[in-house]
Amino acid sequence: MPKNPRSPQLLQESSPFINNAEMDRGNKYEGKNMALFEEEMDSNPMVSSLLNKLANYTNLTQGVVEHEADEDTKRKEVKVPRMGTFIGVYLPCLQNILGVILFLRLTWIVGTAGVLESFIIVFMCCACTMLTAISMSAIATNGVVPAGGSYYMISRSLGPEFGGAVGLCFYLGTTFAGAMYILGTIEILLTYISPSAAIFKAEDGGEETEAMLNNMRVYGTCIIILMAVVVFVGVKYVNKLALVFLACVILSIIAIYAGVIKTAFDPPDFPICLLGNRTLSKRSFDVCAKFTESNNETKTTTLWRLFCNSSLHNATCDDYFSLNNVTEIQGIPGIMSGVLIGKSENNLWSAYSEKGSIVEKKNQPSVSGSEDVKIGGRPYVFTDIMTYFTMLVGIYFPSVTGIMAGSNRSGDLKDAQKSIPTGTILAISTTSFIYLSCIVLFGACIEGVILRDKFGEAVNGNLVVGTLAWPSPWVIVIGSFFSTCGAGLQSLTGAPRLLQAIARDGIVPFIQVFGHGKANGEPTWALLLTAGICEIGILIASLDSVAPILSMFFLMCYMFVNLACAVQTLLRTPNWRPRFKYYHWTLSFLGMSLCLALMFICSWYYALVAMLIAGCIYKYIEYRGAEKEWGDGIRGLSLNAARYALLRVEDGPPHTKNWRPQLLVLLNLDCEQLVKHPRLLSFTSQLKAGKGLTIVGSVLQGTYLDKCTETQKAEEVCKRCITNSCITQFWRNFIL
């Protein structure tokens, strides 16, 4: 029978990331066309088919799917539409990576660290995720990838102990990510959309931070309850809005690039008011001047009354206010202005500062005053936290997480071995380009004092990245609000299912209760625990404080993914044969080292706490005795170490200093399979004084099939006697 050149199998195996040397070169392009995402189409691509896929797009995981064959037979067959690379992996990864940090903190990071150091921060984080994606691609192309996603791949590669520890760290990272998204949603709401909605008001200028934190806690708790109810009622409502949240992210990115292009010939009008070299907050006044002319009469302004004890010309004023002039400059001078590499001031270099310091314009003329009057109540723009390089790394890293969104949906993919590597690496490449280009463009278009103004106080309380967007700042504000809200919903939807999968594996006994749920499989108890842990992040109430926490858990998860690949390759495990062309164990080792380095760069004490949590879970699983056996790499490492040690032992007689007694003990059993002379084991223990090894055995007469029950009973009795005698031994039972 002639071979069909348009066989679906041939088309499925064609991928630039998978070795296809054995493929027929003559049929490689036969039957193909110029469709960009051909794997989304069943046959010839049609616009209606792609639109139908987009209409049914969802960013949720496929749910909890057991991996044991005997349990699979008990489950009903559910027809799920199989997705390709673009819909199933690329878009979910894109949506999860681009988020709250890009809209709320990236401009501030650029202004504080400078373009050069910001570029280093982003490059390190993106390199970490790219190396991890290569390791994930190797795991995905090593045989069949069943449903279960990232947790399944990690646990089955590293064993139940590491699998449980890393799985729970991944769960905690996803849960705290939900808290970070919710805090970002509230910050956008109360700072940029409706500041009047704040419940707690600051009576004094120094109490603004505390009032904002209390508002975060109250609103965050309400939003968590609301989101938990939505997830409990049904994830289909979250599913319906997935495409809306994705559209918000894409439109916001387009608006930023459109705004950058517009600044080249028509920069937006966002004036900044400076007193000397100090940036002033425009929330308290409207006219940037000390005096105004009205009806040939000079009058003092609101700004005058903020620095002086009266509106009269002879009033006593702040010393710095009297000695310096009030000037106004453009906050968005445009990409052709030269603010990136200007001679007087540029955004290339860092401008770290202490907490509570004033945001100042470098190289701006200024006369220092006596500062007898406390500056806390003046309308300056202050820094709310102390800034330094390592702290910015911890705040930024959550913006590159989300690379496992595609692998978490492995059960829904048409061809997981092709889609996971291609979609994940393309998504990381796209987002890395967006982040790196935004750093350069922000530094080239926006004035440095505006970049360092975290909450946009100098531009009338506008979102800083929104001032650059076209056609309106509200495009970014509304888009970022809905995208962060959607990301929070997806975290509260995905984290309980991850915990349910870990609980149903049975490797961590104390969380088995969270494996139960509603009749349809929804993880009710896991959802309650997730909401409770998420509330802890809300009570912290600071996005800048929560971000390093989830960075630790995600970095630990990524570190063990790289470790799994490196260990399997170095041990030459027989079933480890990844087909990913660009994988090499040195890349996994480099990724593991980079993850570990970033953990301690972000926060050394958070890194130690995260490792302590993972270590405690590991020892707990080991102590309770994990019943699962997955043929993991750690057990293979032990076998290789034992083999290496045995081969190192010399064949000749050992030296006297190295001699250890090696004893063979044959136990005699009675008719009830009990040891007749148990003191023989005690005598053996005294002979070797706790050193060396002992081989203990017993002999039963008969065939194994007839003596199976007696053999098991004899084994239990003998092992119990050996344990009581404190002997290091190998037990063998012989049947003759």
C-alpha positions in Angstrom: 0.0 0.0 0.0 1.6 3.4 -0.9 2.5 5.8 1.8 0.4 8.8 2.1 2.6 11.9 2.0 0.0 14.1 3.7 -0.2 11.8 6.7 -1.1 13.7 9.9 1.7 11.9 11.7 4.3 13.4 9.3 2.9 16.9 9.7 2.8 16.5 13.5 6.4 15.5 13.8 7.7 18.5 11.8 9.1 21.0 14.3 12.2 23.2 14.3 12.8 22.3 17.9 12.7 18.5 17.6 15.3 16.3 15.9 13.8 15.0 12.6 16.9 13.6 10.9 15.0 10.4 10.1 12.2 12.2 8.4 11.8 11.9 4.6 13.3 15.1 3.2 11.3 14.9 0.1 8.0 15.0 1.9 9.0 17.6 4.5 7.1 20.5 2.9 4.6 18.5 0.8 1.0 19.4 1.6 2.0 22.5 3.6 0.8 26.0 3.0 1.7 29.5 4.3 -0.6 29.5 7.3 1.1 31.1 10.3 -0.4 28.7 12.9 -1.2 25.6 10.8 -1.4 23.4 13.8 -4.6 25.1 14.9 -6.4 23.9 11.8 -7.6 20.3 11.3 -7.1 20.5 7.5 -6.7 23.5 5.3 -6.6 26.7 7.4 -9.7 28.9 7.5 -10.3 32.2 9.2 -13.5 30.9 10.7 -11.6 28.0 12.4 -9.1 30.4 14.0 -11.8 32.8 15.2 -13.6 29.8 16.7 -10.5 28.8 18.6 -10.1 32.4 19.9 -13.7 32.5 20.9 -13.2 29.4 23.0 -9.9 30.5 24.4 -9.3 29.9 28.1 -6.3 30.4 30.3 -7.3 27.8 32.9 -5.6 24.4 33.4 -7.4 21.3 32.5 -8.1 20.5 36.1 -6.9 17.6 38.3 -6.2 14.5 36.3 -4.9 11.3 37.9 -1.9 9.6 36.3 -2.4 6.0 37.5 -3.7 3.7 34.9 -6.1 1.8 37.2 -7.7 5.1 38.3 -8.0 6.3 34.7 -10.4 3.4 33.9 -12.8 4.7 36.6 -13.1 8.1 35.1 -15.6 9.0 32.3 -14.3 9.9 28.9 -14.7 13.7 28.4 -14.3 15.1 25.0 -12.0 18.1 25.3 -11.1 20.2 22.2 -7.4 19.6 21.5 -5.5 22.9 21.2 -2.4 23.7 19.3 0.7 25.8 20.0 -0.7 29.3 19.5 -4.0 28.9 21.5 -2.8 26.3 24.0 0.6 27.5 25.0 1.7 30.8 23.4 -1.2 32.9 24.4 -1.6 31.6 28.0 2.2 32.1 28.6 2.0 35.6 27.1 -0.9 36.5 29.3 0.7 35.2 32.5 4.1 36.7 31.9 2.9 40.2 31.0 1.1 41.7 34.0 1.1 43.9 37.0 4.9 44.7 37.3 5.0 45.9 33.7 2.3 48.5 34.3 2.9 49.5 37.9 6.7 49.1 38.6 8.8 48.9 35.4 9.0 52.7 34.9 10.0 53.1 38.6 12.7 50.4 38.2 14.1 52.1 35.1 14.2 55.5 36.9 15.8 54.1 40.0 18.3 51.6 38.6 18.9 53.5 35.3 18.6 52.0 31.9 21.9 50.0 32.1 21.3 48.3 35.4 17.6 47.8 34.6 18.7 46.0 31.4 21.0 43.8 33.5 18.1 42.9 35.9 15.7 42.1 33.0 18.3 40.1 31.1 19.2 38.0 34.2 15.6 37.2 34.9 14.7 36.4 31.3 17.8 34.3 30.9 16.8 32.3 34.0 13.3 31.6 32.6 14.7 30.8 29.1 17.1 28.2 30.5 14.3 26.7 32.6 12.1 26.6 29.5 14.8 24.7 27.6 14.9 22.1 30.5 11.1 21.9 30.4 11.2 21.3 26.7 13.7 18.5 27.3 11.2 16.9 29.8 8.3 17.5 27.4 10.1 15.7 24.5 11.1 12.8 26.6 8.3 10.4 25.8 4.6 11.0 26.2 3.5 14.0 28.3 0.2 13.0 30.0 -2.1 15.4 31.8 -0.8 16.9 35.0 1.6 19.5 33.7 4.6 20.9 35.5 4.0 19.3 38.9 3.8 15.9 37.3 7.0 16.4 35.4 9.0 17.6 38.4 7.7 15.0 40.9 8.1 12.0 38.5 11.7 13.1 37.7 12.9 14.0 41.2 10.9 11.5 43.2 8.1 11.9 45.9 10.3 13.7 48.5 11.5 16.5 46.1 8.3 16.3 44.2 6.2 17.1 47.2 8.5 19.8 48.5 8.7 21.5 45.1 5.1 21.0 44.3 4.0 22.8 47.5 6.5 25.6 46.9 5.0 26.0 43.4 1.6 26.1 45.0 2.6 28.7 47.5 4.2 30.8 44.8 1.0 30.6 42.7 -1.1 31.6 45.8 1.1 34.6 46.7 1.0 35.6 43.0 -2.8 35.8 43.4 -2.3 38.1 46.4 0.1 40.3 44.4 -2.3 40.6 41.5 -5.1 41.6 43.9 -2.9 44.2 45.6 -2.1 45.6 42.1 -5.8 45.7 41.3 -6.5 47.7 44.5 -3.5 50.1 43.9 -4.8 50.9 40.4 -8.4 51.4 41.8 -7.5 53.6 44.7 -4.6 55.5 43.2 -5.5 56.1 39.6 -9.2 55.3 39.0 -11.1 56.5 42.1 -8.9 57.9 45.0 -12.1 59.1 46.7 -13.1 55.5 47.3 -10.5 55.1 50.0 -12.0 54.2 53.4 -9.1 55.4 55.5 -8.0 59.0 54.9 -4.6 60.5 55.9 -5.0 63.5 58.2 -1.3 64.3 58.0 1.1 63.9 55.2 3.2 61.3 57.1 0.1 59.0 57.5 -0.6 58.5 53.8 1.4 55.3 53.7 -0.4 53.7 56.7 -3.8 54.8 55.4 -3.1 53.2 52.0 -2.0 49.9 53.7 -5.2 49.8 55.7 -7.2 50.4 52.5 -5.3 47.6 50.8 -6.2 45.2 53.6 -9.9 46.0 53.7 -10.4 46.1 49.9 -8.2 43.0 49.4 -10.1 40.9 51.9 -13.4 41.9 50.2 -12.0 41.1 46.7 -10.6 37.7 47.9 -14.0 36.7 49.3 -15.7 37.8 46.0 -13.2 36.0 43.8 -13.4 32.8 46.0 -17.2 32.9 45.6 -16.9 33.2 41.8 -14.5 30.3 41.6 -16.7 28.2 43.9 -19.8 28.9 41.9 -18.0 27.8 38.7 -14.9 28.4 36.7 -16.9 28.7 33.5 -17.5 32.4 34.5 -13.8 32.9 34.7 -13.4 31.0 31.4 -15.8 33.4 29.6 -13.7 36.4 30.5 -10.3 34.9 29.6 -10.3 36.4 26.1 -11.3 39.8 27.5 -8.3 39.8 30.0 -6.0 38.8 27.1 -7.3 41.5 24.9 -6.6 44.1 27.7 -3.0 43.0 28.0 -2.4 43.2 24.2 -4.2 46.5 23.7 -2.2 48.0 26.6 1.1 47.0 25.0 0.1 48.3 21.6 -0.9 51.6 23.3 2.5 52.0 24.9 4.4 51.5 21.6 1.9 53.8 19.8 2.6 56.5 22.4 6.4 56.1 22.0 6.1 56.7 18.2 3.8 59.7 18.8 6.4 61.4 21.1 8.8 61.6 18.2 6.8 64.4 16.5 4.1 65.4 19.1 5.0 64.7 22.8 2.1 64.7 25.3 1.7 67.7 27.6 2.5 66.6 31.1 4.3 69.5 32.8 6.3 68.9 36.0 6.7 71.5 38.8 10.1 71.9 40.4 11.2 73.9 43.4 14.9 74.3 42.9 15.8 70.7 42.0 13.0 69.1 44.1 9.9 67.6 42.5 6.5 68.9 43.7 3.3 66.9 44.0 0.5 68.5 42.1 -2.2 66.9 44.2 -2.3 70.0 46.5 -2.1 72.9 44.0 -2.9 73.7 40.4 -0.6 76.7 39.5 3.1 76.1 39.3 4.2 79.6 40.5 4.7 81.7 43.6 2.7 84.6 42.3 0.0 85.3 39.7 -1.1 88.5 37.9 -4.8 89.3 38.1 -6.2 92.7 37.2 -2.8 94.3 37.5 -2.5 92.9 41.0 0.1 90.4 42.1 -1.5 87.6 44.2 0.1 84.7 46.0 -0.8 81.2 44.8 -1.9 78.0 46.6 1.7 76.9 46.4 2.8 80.0 48.4 0.4 79.2 51.2 1.7 75.6 51.4 5.2 76.9 52.2 4.4 80.1 54.1 2.4 80.9 57.2 0.0 83.2 55.4 -1.0 84.5 51.9 0.7 87.9 52.5 3.8 88.9 50.7 5.7 89.6 53.9 4.7 86.2 55.4 7.4 83.9 56.9 8.2 81.1 54.4 10.2 78.0 54.3 13.9 78.8 53.8 14.3 76.5 50.8 11.2 78.0 49.2 12.5 81.5 49.6 15.9 80.8 48.1 14.9 78.8 45.1 12.8 79.5 42.0 9.7 77.5 40.8 10.2 76.1 37.3 8.2 73.9 35.0 9.5 71.3 32.6 7.9 68.7 30.4 7.6 65.2 32.0 7.4 63.4 28.6 10.0 65.3 26.4 9.9 62.6 23.7 12.2 60.0 22.2 14.1 62.7 20.3 14.8 64.8 23.4 18.1 63.2 24.4 17.1 62.4 28.0 18.6 59.0 27.6 22.2 60.1 27.0 22.0 63.9 27.6 25.0 65.8 28.8 23.4 67.6 31.8 21.2 64.7 32.9 20.5 61.2 31.5 18.6 58.1 32.5 21.5 55.7 31.9 22.7 55.7 35.5 21.1 54.7 38.8 19.7 57.0 41.3 19.1 54.9 44.5 17.8 56.7 47.6 16.9 56.3 51.2 13.3 55.9 52.4 11.6 59.3 52.8 14.0 61.2 50.6 12.8 63.8 48.1 12.8 62.9 44.4 15.3 65.4 42.9 16.3 66.3 39.4 20.0 65.8 38.9 22.2 68.7 37.7 19.4 71.2 38.4 20.4 74.5 40.0 19.5 74.6 43.7 20.3 76.6 46.8 20.3 74.6 50.1 18.2 76.1 53.0 18.6 75.8 56.7 15.7 73.2 56.8 14.6 74.5 60.2 11.0 73.6 59.3 10.2 69.9 59.0 9.7 69.0 55.3 7.3 66.1 56.0 4.2 68.2 55.4 5.5 70.0 52.3 4.1 69.0 48.9 7.2 67.2 47.7 7.4 63.8 46.0 8.9 61.4 48.5 10.3 57.9 48.1 8.3 55.4 50.1 11.0 52.7 50.5 14.8 52.5 50.4 16.0 51.3 47.0 19.0 49.2 46.0 19.9 46.8 43.2 19.1 43.5 44.8 15.8 44.7 46.1 14.7 45.7 42.6 15.6 42.2 41.3 13.2 40.7 43.8 10.4 43.1 42.9 10.9 42.6 39.1 11.3 38.8 38.9 7.5 38.0 39.3 7.0 39.7 36.0 8.8 36.9 34.1 7.0 34.0 35.9 4.1 32.3 34.2 6.3 30.2 31.8 4.6 27.0 33.0 1.1 28.1 31.9 1.5 26.0 28.7 2.9 22.9 30.4 0.1 23.0 33.0 -2.4 22.4 30.2 -0.6 19.4 28.7 -3.8 17.3 28.9 -5.5 19.8 26.5 -2.8 19.9 23.9 -3.0 18.2 20.5 0.7 17.5 20.5 2.3 18.4 23.8 5.8 17.4 22.7 5.7 20.0 19.9 3.6 22.7 21.5 5.2 23.1 24.9 8.8 23.8 23.6 7.7 25.9 20.7 5.0 27.9 22.4 6.9 28.5 25.7 10.2 29.6 24.1 8.4 31.9 21.6 6.4 33.5 24.4 9.5 34.1 26.5 11.3 35.5 23.5 8.3 37.8 22.8 8.0 39.1 26.4 11.8 39.5 26.8 11.8 41.7 23.7 8.9 43.7 25.1 10.5 44.2 28.5 14.0 45.0 27.1 12.6 47.4 24.5 10.3 49.1 27.1 13.3 49.8 29.3 15.1 51.6 26.5 12.0 53.4 25.4 11.0 54.6 28.9 14.5 55.9 29.5 14.5 57.7 26.1 11.0 59.3 26.4 10.3 60.1 30.1 12.0 62.5 32.4 14.0 60.9 35.2 12.1 62.5 38.1 8.8 61.1 36.6 10.3 57.6 36.3 11.3 57.7 40.0 7.8 59.0 40.9 6.3 55.6 41.7 2.6 56.8 42.0 2.7 59.7 39.5 2.1 62.4 42.0 4.0 65.0 39.9 1.7 64.4 36.9 -1.6 64.9 38.8 -1.8 61.3 40.1 -1.7 59.7 36.6 -0.2 56.3 36.0 3.4 57.0 34.8 3.3 54.5 31.9 -0.2 55.8 31.1 1.1 59.3 30.5 3.2 57.8 27.6 0.3 55.8 26.1 -1.7 56.8 23.1 -4.5 57.7 22.6 -5.3 58.2 26.3 -3.8 57.3 29.7 -7.1 55.5 30.5 -6.3 52.8 28.0 -3.4 51.6 30.2 -5.3 52.2 33.5 -8.4 50.3 32.4 -6.4 47.6 30.6 -4.1 47.0 33.5 -7.0 47.0 36.0 -8.8 44.2 34.1 -5.7 42.2 33.3 -4.5 42.2 37.0 -8.0 41.3 38.1 -8.2 38.4 35.6 -4.7 37.2 36.7 -5.8 37.1 40.3 -8.9 35.1 39.4 -6.8 32.6 37.4 -4.4 32.2 40.3 -7.3 31.4 42.7 -8.6 29.0 40.1 -5.3 27.2 39.3 -3.7 27.0 42.8 -6.4 24.9 44.4 -6.3 22.4 41.6 -2.5 22.1 42.0 -2.9 21.4 45.7 -5.6 18.9 45.0 -3.3 17.0 42.6 -0.6 16.9 45.3 -3.1 15.7 47.9 -4.4 13.0 45.7 -0.9 11.7 45.0 -0.8 10.8 48.7 2.8 11.8 49.2 2.1 14.4 51.9 -0.2 12.8 54.4 -1.3 15.9 56.3 -2.8 17.5 53.2 -4.8 14.5 51.9 -8.0 16.2 53.1 -7.6 18.8 50.4 -7.9 16.2 47.7 -11.6 16.1 48.3 -14.2 18.5 46.8 -17.6 18.8 45.3 -19.2 16.0 43.3 -18.0 17.4 40.0 -14.3 17.4 41.3 -14.1 21.1 42.2 -11.5 21.5 45.0 -13.6 23.1 47.7 -11.3 22.6 50.7 -8.2 23.5 48.7 -10.0 26.7 47.6 -10.6 27.7 51.2 -6.9 27.1 52.2 -5.8 29.0 49.1 -8.0 32.0 50.0 -6.6 31.8 53.6 -3.0 31.9 52.5 -3.7 34.6 49.9 -5.2 36.6 52.8 -1.7 36.5 54.5 -0.3 38.3 51.4 -3.1 40.8 51.5 -2.5 41.6 55.2 1.2 42.4 54.2 -0.6 45.0 52.0 2.5 46.0 50.0 3.1 44.8 46.5 6.8 45.6 46.9 6.9 43.3 50.0 4.9 40.4 48.5 6.8 40.2 45.2 10.1 38.9 46.7 8.2 36.2 48.6 6.7 34.6 45.5 10.0 35.1 43.7 11.6 32.7 46.2 9.0 30.0 45.6 9.1 30.3 41.8 12.9 30.4 41.7 13.0 27.2 43.8 10.6 25.5 41.5 12.6 26.5 38.4 15.8 25.5 40.1 14.6 21.9 40.7 13.3 21.7 37.1 16.8 22.4 35.9 18.3 20.0 38.5 16.0 17.2 37.3 17.2 17.5 33.8 20.9 17.8 34.8 20.7 14.8 37.1 19.0 12.6 34.5 21.5 13.4 31.9 24.6 13.0 34.0 23.3 9.7 35.4 22.5 8.5 31.8 19.2 7.2 32.9 18.0 4.6 30.3 14.6 6.2 29.9 15.9 9.8 29.6 16.1 10.5 25.9 14.9 14.0 25.2 14.5 14.9 21.5 14.8 18.7 22.0 17.6 19.7 19.7 18.9 22.6 21.7 19.1 20.9 25.1 22.4 20.2 26.8 23.0 19.4 30.5 25.3 22.4 30.9 22.3 24.7 30.1 20.3 23.0 32.9 23.2 23.3 35.3 23.6 27.0 34.3 19.9 27.6 34.8 20.0 25.9 38.2 23.0 28.0 39.3 21.3 31.2 38.1 18.1 30.4 39.9 20.1 29.8 43.1 22.1 33.0 42.7 18.9 35.0 42.0 17.3 33.7 45.2 20.2 35.0 47.3 20.4 38.2 45.3 16.7 39.0 45.8 16.8 38.3 49.6 19.2 36.0 51.4 16.9 35.5 54.4 13.8 34.8 52.2 16.0 32.3 50.3 17.0 30.5 53.5 13.3 30.5 54.7 12.1 29.0 51.4 14.8 26.3 51.5 14.0 25.6 55.1 10.3 25.1 54.2 11.2 22.8 51.3 13.7 20.9 53.5 11.1 20.4 56.3 8.5 19.1 53.8 11.2 16.8 52.3 12.2 15.3 55.6 8.5 14.9 56.6 7.8 12.9 53.5 10.9 10.9 54.0 10.1 10.3 57.7 6.5 9.2 57.0 7.8 7.0 54.2 6.6 7.9 50.7 4.7 4.9 49.2 5.1 6.2 45.7 7.9 4.8 43.5 8.4 6.8 40.3 11.9 5.7 39.3 13.2 9.2 40.1 16.6 10.6 39.5 17.6 10.9 43.2 17.3 7.1 43.6 19.3 6.7 40.4 22.0 9.1 41.9 22.2 6.8 45.0 22.6 3.7 42.9 25.4 5.4 40.8 27.1 6.5 44.0 27.0 3.0 45.4 28.3 1.5 42.1 31.1 4.0 42.1 32.0 3.3 45.7 32.0 -0.5 45.1 34.2 -0.2 42.0 36.7 1.9 44.0 37.3 -0.9 46.5 40.5 -2.7 45.7 40.5 -6.4 44.7 43.5 -7.1 46.9 43.5 -7.6 50.7 42.5 -4.4 52.5 44.8 -2.6 54.8 44.5 -3.2 58.5 43.2 0.3 59.1 40.5 -0.1 56.5 39.4 -3.6 57.5 35.7 -4.1 58.4 34.1 -7.4 59.4 31.7 -8.8 56.8 29.5 -11.6 58.3 27.1 -14.1 56.9 24.3 -15.2 59.3 21.8 -17.9 58.5 18.8 -17.9 60.7 16.8 -21.1 61.5 13.0 -20.6 61.6 10.5 -22.9 63.3 7.2 -24.1 61.9 5.5 -20.7 62.7 8.3 -18.8 60.9 9.7 -17.4 64.1 13.5 -17.1 64.7 14.7 -20.0 66.9 17.9 -18.3 68.0 17.4 -14.5 68.1 20.4 -14.0 70.3 22.6 -15.0 67.3 21.9 -11.5 65.9 23.0 -9.9 69.2 26.2 -11.9 69.2 26.8 -10.8 65.6 26.3 -7.2 66.5 28.9 -7.5 69.3 31.4 -9.2 66.9 31.4 -6.4 64.4 31.0 -3.6 67.0 28.6 -1.7 64.8 31.0 -1.6 61.8 30.9 -3.3 58.5 28.0 -5.2 56.9 26.1 -8.3 57.7 24.2 -10.5 55.2 21.3 -12.2 57.0 19.4 -15.0 55.3 17.1 -17.9 55.9 16.1 -21.0 53.9 12.6 -22.4 53.4 12.0 -25.7 51.7 9.4 -25.8 48.9 8.3 -23.7 45.8 7.8 -20.0 45.9 4.1 -20.2 44.9 3.4 -22.6 47.7 5.4 -20.8 50.3 4.5 -17.2 49.4 2.6 -16.4 52.6 5.2 -18.1 54.8 8.0 -16.1 53.0 6.3 -12.8 53.7 5.7 -13.6 57.3 9.3 -14.8 57.7 10.6 -11.6 56.1 8.6 -9.4 58.5 9.7 -11.4 61.6 13.4 -11.4 60.6 13.5 -7.7 59.7 11.9 -6.9 63.1 14.6 -9.0 64.9 17.4 -7.3 62.9 16.0 -3.9 63.7 15.9 -4.7 67.4 19.5 -5.9 67.2 20.7 -2.6 65.5 22.5 -4.4 62.7 23.4 -2.8 59.4 22.4 -5.6 57.0 21.1 -6.9 53.6 18.2 -9.4 54.0 17.6 -12.2 51.6 15.1 -15.1 51.9 15.9 -18.3 50.0 13.5 -21.0 49.0 14.8 -24.4 48.1 
